[in-house]
Amino acid sequence: MTVKIDLRRLWLRLTENIDSLLMSFILMLMLISLAVMFSASGQDFAKTSSQMANMSVALLLMWLVAKVPPQHLARFALPVYILGLLLLVGVALFGDVSHGARRWLNIGIRIQPSEMMKLAVPLMLAWYLDRREKTLNLKDFGVAVLMLVAPVGLIVRQPDLGTALLISAAGFYVLFLAGLSWRIILGLVGIGAASTPILWSLLHDYQRQRILTLIDPSQDPLGTGYHIIQSSIALGSGGIFGKGWLNGTQAHLDFLPERTTDFIFAVYAEEFGLAGNLILLALYVLVIGRGLVIAAKAPTLFSRLLAGSITLTFFTYAFVNMGMVSGILPVVGVPLPLISYGGTSMVTLLLGFGMLMSIQTHRKLVQS
């Protein structure tokens, strides 16, 4: 009897800072990831085990972050942001070049500083705008925009358009939720549209080619259009109920590239069909909905901005990847959240969810 009580107390202690609803949705997505990974990798136990290891590390870090009160998270905002900027400058000066891009920095261990900015930027902007809550004005938003532009500019220069897009989205969501005027937003959109010829000239050749390929993939079916054509075939051939687990032809006959990472959604759609897609979309909607509920109930401006940005950035991950695989967005190298293979993206996502859980479970303490 004592053992049972002790185990129950231990379980309650371990899960006291975990939001059960959000955690259940995350675990369901992870189970889907392992099933699809096993199929997409050609039934490779080593690859699937590696993904399980990535998930285990990420879950442990999420659990640790969930125990940190939001007010303590705010104290890390400035030092983490400055460290991230310094590391990005280090990448620009001394970074390792791989596949034509300079994204990695060797400091004893090989790191990709742009990944940490996915959380450092919204953390910093939320902290800065929270400190100016009572006197928030246009100048404060201008300073916040500069804080966003600095890391994004360094990441675009690497070049890493996918990560730059996600960080830009995370920063924009903070500004929007803080009350940035619609007139200013529409004005910026207008300026961006008017600057299209200039922006086009600043793009690298391969980035311009990706956009042209989106318009007409058939212009280079065996080159730049190959990814989109093959993923579209996989999506369409799945039908309503799919071909069945381990029975997808596009993946198993090696037609589909990057099938464990950026294009894993095509593998899933071919094997589980429209029905499976609806289940996956429902889980994503539940995660996003829970995150927005946590943001709406957060007691401080800092926690509301941070929770809202993390949740909407997760939405951006899913929307961009699915749009990319479906052929309605250019290929920019954004993984399918919690499904694609990769340790770095998994850790980044679950650190963000740890912050969400911290905001939720410490809410009553802050209010009291």
C-alpha positions in Angstrom: 0.0 0.0 0.0 2.8 2.4 0.9 4.6 1.6 -2.4 1.4 2.4 -4.4 1.0 5.7 -2.5 4.6 6.6 -3.0 4.5 5.8 -6.7 1.3 7.9 -7.0 3.0 10.8 -5.3 6.1 10.4 -7.5 3.9 10.5 -10.6 2.1 13.6 -9.4 5.4 15.2 -8.6 6.8 14.4 -12.0 3.7 15.7 -13.9 2.8 18.7 -11.7 4.1 21.2 -14.3 2.8 19.3 -17.3 -0.4 20.4 -19.1 -2.1 17.0 -19.6 -4.2 18.1 -22.6 -1.3 19.6 -24.5 1.0 16.7 -23.6 -1.5 14.1 -24.9 -1.8 15.8 -28.3 2.0 16.0 -28.5 2.4 12.3 -27.7 -0.2 11.4 -30.3 1.8 13.3 -33.0 5.0 11.7 -31.9 3.5 8.2 -32.3 2.4 9.1 -35.8 6.0 10.4 -36.4 7.5 7.1 -35.4 5.1 5.1 -37.5 5.7 7.2 -40.6 9.4 7.4 -40.0 9.7 3.6 -39.9 8.0 3.4 -43.3 9.7 6.5 -44.9 13.1 5.2 -43.9 12.6 1.9 -45.6 11.8 0.1 -42.2 15.1 1.3 -40.8 15.1 0.5 -37.1 18.3 2.6 -36.5 16.7 5.7 -38.0 13.4 5.2 -36.1 15.4 4.6 -32.9 17.4 7.8 -33.5 14.1 9.7 -33.8 12.9 8.1 -30.5 16.2 9.3 -28.9 15.6 12.8 -30.3 12.1 12.8 -28.8 13.3 11.6 -25.4 15.9 14.4 -25.1 13.4 17.0 -26.3 10.8 15.7 -23.8 13.3 15.9 -20.9 14.2 19.5 -21.8 10.5 20.4 -22.1 9.9 19.0 -18.6 12.8 21.0 -17.2 11.6 24.2 -18.9 8.0 23.7 -17.7 9.3 23.9 -14.1 10.8 27.4 -14.6 8.3 30.1 -13.7 7.5 32.6 -16.6 9.1 35.5 -14.6 12.3 33.6 -14.5 12.1 32.9 -18.2 11.9 36.6 -18.8 15.2 37.1 -17.0 16.9 35.0 -19.7 15.5 36.9 -22.6 18.2 39.6 -23.0 21.3 37.4 -22.3 20.0 34.6 -24.6 19.2 37.1 -27.4 22.6 38.8 -27.2 24.4 35.4 -27.1 22.4 34.3 -30.2 23.3 37.5 -32.1 27.0 37.1 -31.2 26.9 33.5 -32.4 25.2 34.5 -35.7 28.0 37.1 -36.2 30.4 34.3 -35.5 28.8 32.2 -38.1 29.1 35.0 -40.7 32.8 35.4 -39.9 34.0 31.9 -39.1 31.1 29.5 -39.8 31.5 26.2 -41.6 30.3 26.1 -45.2 28.2 23.1 -46.2 26.1 22.7 -49.5 26.8 26.4 -50.4 25.5 27.8 -47.1 27.3 29.0 -44.0 25.0 28.0 -41.1 27.1 26.1 -38.6 29.6 27.2 -36.0 32.2 25.0 -34.5 32.9 25.9 -30.8 34.1 22.5 -29.7 30.7 21.2 -30.7 29.0 22.0 -34.0 25.9 24.2 -33.5 23.4 26.1 -35.6 22.8 29.4 -33.8 19.8 30.3 -36.0 17.8 27.5 -34.3 18.1 29.1 -30.9 16.8 32.4 -32.3 13.4 30.8 -33.0 12.8 31.1 -29.3 15.2 33.9 -28.4 13.5 36.4 -30.6 9.9 36.1 -29.4 11.3 35.8 -25.8 13.2 39.1 -26.2 10.4 41.0 -28.0 7.8 39.8 -25.4 10.2 40.9 -22.5 10.9 44.3 -24.1 7.2 45.1 -24.9 6.1 43.9 -21.5 8.5 46.3 -19.8 6.9 49.2 -21.8 3.3 48.0 -21.4 2.1 51.2 -19.7 3.7 53.6 -22.2 3.8 51.4 -25.3 4.0 53.6 -28.4 5.1 53.6 -32.1 8.8 54.2 -31.1 8.8 51.0 -29.0 7.4 49.0 -31.9 10.1 50.5 -34.1 12.8 49.3 -31.6 11.2 45.9 -31.5 11.2 45.7 -35.3 15.0 46.5 -35.3 15.5 43.7 -32.7 13.7 41.4 -35.2 15.5 42.6 -38.3 19.0 42.1 -36.9 19.0 38.3 -36.5 16.7 37.8 -39.6 19.2 39.7 -41.7 22.1 37.6 -40.5 20.2 34.4 -41.2 19.1 35.4 -44.7 22.7 36.2 -45.4 23.7 32.5 -44.6 21.4 31.9 -46.6 18.6 30.1 -44.7 15.3 31.3 -46.0 13.2 28.8 -44.1 14.6 29.6 -40.7 14.4 33.3 -41.5 10.8 33.0 -42.4 9.9 31.2 -39.1 11.8 33.8 -37.0 10.1 36.6 -38.9 6.8 35.0 -38.3 7.5 34.5 -34.5 8.5 38.2 -34.2 5.6 39.5 -36.2 3.1 37.5 -34.0 4.6 39.2 -30.9 4.2 42.6 -32.5 0.7 41.9 -33.7 -0.5 40.5 -30.3 1.0 43.5 -28.6 -1.4 45.7 -30.5 0.5 46.9 -33.6 -2.0 48.9 -35.7 -3.6 47.3 -38.7 -2.9 50.4 -40.7 0.8 50.0 -40.0 0.6 46.3 -40.9 -1.1 47.0 -44.2 1.3 49.8 -44.9 4.2 47.5 -44.4 2.6 44.9 -46.7 2.1 47.6 -49.3 5.8 48.6 -49.0 6.8 45.0 -49.3 4.7 44.6 -52.4 6.1 47.7 -54.0 9.7 46.5 -53.2 9.1 43.1 -54.9 11.5 44.0 -57.9 14.3 44.9 -55.5 13.7 41.9 -53.3 13.7 39.7 -56.4 17.1 41.0 -57.4 18.5 40.2 -53.9 17.4 36.6 -54.0 20.0 33.9 -54.8 19.6 32.2 -58.2 18.3 28.9 -56.6 15.7 30.9 -54.5 14.4 32.6 -57.7 14.3 29.2 -59.4 12.2 27.7 -56.5 9.6 30.4 -57.0 9.5 30.0 -60.8 9.3 26.2 -60.3 6.2 26.7 -58.0 4.5 28.5 -60.9 5.3 25.7 -63.4 7.0 22.6 -62.0 6.9 21.0 -65.5 9.5 23.4 -66.9 12.2 21.3 -65.2 10.6 17.9 -64.2 13.9 16.1 -63.6 15.6 19.1 -61.8 14.1 21.8 -59.7 10.5 20.7 -60.3 11.1 17.1 -59.3 10.3 17.5 -55.6 7.0 19.1 -56.2 5.9 16.8 -59.0 6.7 13.6 -57.0 5.1 14.9 -53.8 2.0 15.9 -55.7 1.8 12.4 -57.2 2.1 10.9 -53.7 -0.6 13.1 -52.2 -3.0 12.3 -55.0 -2.4 8.6 -55.1 -3.3 8.2 -51.5 -7.0 8.6 -52.2 -9.5 8.6 -49.3 -8.1 5.9 -47.1 -4.5 5.6 -48.5 -2.5 2.6 -49.7 -1.8 1.3 -46.2 1.1 1.6 -43.8 4.4 0.5 -45.5 2.7 0.3 -48.9 3.4 3.7 -50.3 5.1 3.3 -53.7 6.5 6.8 -54.2 8.6 6.5 -51.0 9.5 2.8 -51.2 10.5 2.9 -54.9 12.7 6.0 -54.2 10.8 8.5 -56.3 10.2 10.8 -53.4 13.2 12.8 -52.2 13.8 14.0 -48.6 11.1 11.6 -47.5 12.1 11.4 -43.8 12.5 15.2 -43.4 10.9 18.0 -45.4 8.6 15.7 -47.5 7.5 13.2 -44.9 3.9 14.6 -45.2 3.8 13.2 -48.8 4.7 9.7 -47.4 2.0 10.0 -44.7 -0.6 11.2 -47.2 0.1 8.4 -49.6 -0.2 5.7 -47.0 -3.1 7.0 -44.9 -5.0 9.1 -47.5 -7.4 11.9 -46.9 -8.8 10.2 -43.7 -5.3 10.2 -42.2 -4.7 13.8 -43.3 -7.8 14.9 -41.5 -6.7 13.1 -38.3 -3.3 14.8 -38.5 -4.9 18.2 -39.1 -7.2 17.7 -36.2 -4.3 17.0 -33.9 -2.5 20.1 -35.1 -5.7 22.2 -34.6 -6.0 20.8 -31.0 -2.4 21.7 -30.2 -2.9 25.2 -31.6 -6.2 25.6 -29.9 -4.8 24.6 -26.6 -1.9 26.9 -27.0 -4.2 29.9 -27.8 -6.3 29.1 -24.7 -3.2 29.2 -22.6 -2.2 32.5 -24.2 -5.7 34.0 -23.6 -5.6 33.0 -19.9 -2.0 34.1 -19.3 -1.9 36.7 -16.5 0.8 39.0 -17.8 1.5 40.7 -21.1 4.9 38.9 -21.3 3.4 35.5 -20.9 0.5 36.3 -23.3 2.8 37.5 -26.1 5.2 34.6 -25.6 2.5 31.9 -25.5 0.7 33.4 -28.5 3.9 33.7 -30.6 5.0 30.1 -29.8 1.6 28.7 -30.7 1.2 30.7 -33.9 4.8 29.9 -35.0 3.9 26.2 -34.6 0.9 26.8 -36.9 3.4 28.5 -39.4 5.6 25.4 -39.3 2.7 23.1 -40.2 1.1 25.5 -42.8 4.4 26.2 -44.6 5.5 22.5 -44.8 2.1 21.3 -46.0 1.8 24.1 -48.5 5.3 23.4 -49.7 4.6 19.6 -50.2 1.2 20.4 -51.8 2.8 22.7 -54.3 1.1 25.9 -53.2 4.2 27.4 -51.6 7.9 27.4 -52.6 10.2 24.7 -51.2 12.0 26.5 -48.3 13.2 23.6 -46.1 10.7 23.8 -43.2 10.1 20.5 -41.4 6.7 19.1 -40.5 6.4 19.9 -36.8 6.8 16.9 -34.5 6.7 14.5 -37.5 9.9 15.1 -39.6 13.2 13.6 -38.6 15.6 15.8 -36.8 16.9 16.5 -33.3 17.3 20.3 -33.5 13.8 21.1 -34.7 12.3 18.6 -32.2 14.2 20.2 -29.3 13.2 23.8 -30.4 9.6 22.9 -30.6 9.4 21.1 -27.3 11.3 23.9 -25.5 8.6 26.2 -26.8 5.9 23.8 -25.5 7.7 23.7 -22.2 7.4 27.5 -22.0 3.7 27.1 -22.7 3.2 24.6 -19.9 5.2 26.9 -17.6 2.8 29.7 -18.4 -0.2 27.5 -17.8 0.8 25.7 -14.6 2.3 28.8 -12.9 -0.7 31.0 -13.9 -2.5 30.7 -10.5 0.6 31.4 -8.6 1.1 34.7 -10.5 -2.5 35.7 -10.1 -2.5 35.2 -6.4 
